[in-house]
Every structure is written in C-alpha cells, then in structure tokens.
Amino acid sequence: MADQPVNLNRARKARARTQAKREADANAVRFGRSKAETAQARAEADRIARAIEGLKREE
C-alpha cells in the first residue's frame, strides 16, 4: 500500500477532468475549424447564393 492515504474526492475529480479533456479533444477533431476556415466557408456559401439568385428568371 501507499504511504499516504488517497483522497478519493481528489482522485474522482482528477478522473473527471481527464475524461472531459478526452471528450474535448475528440470534439475539436470532429467539429473544430479555425475562424478563417469558417469565414471562407461562409463567403463561399454567400457567393453561391448570389450566383443562384442571379440566374433566376423574373415572372
């Protein structure tokens, strides 16, 4: 056994922090995009929307 007693509350919180960090890393890989990538995607969507709007016929 260890010389020092184990603080179970501290161990539980450390385990929860580790799990939260693991989930955050997984979400960053799945959903994470930089601000520049997001802005570029938004600009591209706007450009496509304007092109489609310009091709519509008036009734």
HELIX and SHEET records of a PDB file:
HELIX    1   1 LEU A    8  PHE A   31  1                                  24    
HELIX    2   2 LYS A   35  LEU A   55  1                                  21    
END                                                                             
